[in-house]
Amino acid sequence: ATVTANVGGVVRTRWLNGSGGMGGTPNRLAHFGLGKAGLATDIKVRWPDGKITKLGSAKPGAKLLSTWP
């Protein structure tokens, strides 16, 4: 999956893959450092099948959860 977020007017991207260690897949986390922005907006997840999940905005320390639709 690909996760994008607008941080201070710049679109940041994180790529999450399903590779994992023996017997399982690790947690897939996308971390966005906010710096002086203080807010990440327009957060979206693009899934491998092309579907998009819109998560909205997040303040510092927020944790958003999304599962493949």
Phi, psi and omega per residue, in radians:
A1 nan 2.718 3.079
T2 -2.067 2.282 3.125
V3 -2.007 2.247 3.086
T4 -2.127 2.619 3.094
A5 -2.613 2.515 3.055
N6 -1.588 2.047 -3.126
V7 -2.131 1.881 3.126
G8 1.081 0.579 3.119
G9 1.518 0.023 3.123
V10 -2.018 2.255 3.113
V11 -1.415 2.108 3.122
R12 -1.837 2.540 -3.103
T13 -2.228 2.439 3.031
R14 -2.256 2.371 3.128
W15 -1.865 2.277 3.133
L16 -2.055 2.273 3.124
N17 -2.100 2.953 -3.057
G18 -1.638 0.108 -3.138
S19 -1.200 2.558 -3.104
G20 -2.687 3.129 3.139
G21 -1.413 -2.974 -3.105
M22 -1.071 2.177 3.026
G23 1.437 0.082 3.133
G24 3.100 -3.102 -3.141
T25 -2.078 2.316 3.130
P26 -1.208 2.899 3.045
N27 -1.020 2.447 3.103
R28 -1.794 1.936 -3.101
L29 -2.130 2.413 3.031
A30 -1.995 2.009 -3.122
H31 -1.833 2.277 3.087
F32 -2.109 1.993 3.039
G33 -1.269 2.266 -3.055
L34 -1.598 -0.392 -3.110
G35 0.973 -2.319 -3.135
K36 -1.395 -0.177 -3.082
A37 -1.082 -0.756 3.104
G38 1.342 -0.106 -3.124
L39 -2.794 2.371 2.997
A40 -1.802 2.285 -3.102
T41 -2.129 2.946 3.073
D42 0.875 0.829 -3.121
I43 -1.382 2.225 -3.108
K44 -2.379 2.580 3.025
V45 -2.019 2.175 3.018
R46 -1.828 2.041 -3.077
W47 -1.441 2.816 -3.122
P48 -0.976 -0.472 3.134
D49 -1.522 0.066 3.094
G50 1.657 -0.199 3.109
K51 -1.169 2.637 -3.130
I52 -2.141 2.329 3.036
T53 -1.957 2.150 3.120
K54 -1.645 2.203 -3.099
L55 -1.859 -0.160 3.091
G56 1.491 -2.234 -3.061
S57 -2.115 2.846 3.106
A58 -2.586 2.396 3.066
K59 -1.532 2.944 3.099
P60 -0.954 2.387 3.106
G61 1.455 -0.087 -3.118
A62 -1.248 2.607 3.051
K63 -2.195 2.107 3.121
L64 -1.909 2.441 -3.123
L65 -2.057 2.345 3.077
S66 -2.457 2.484 3.077
T67 -2.107 2.674 -3.113
W68 -1.066 2.149 -3.103
P69 -1.189 nan nan
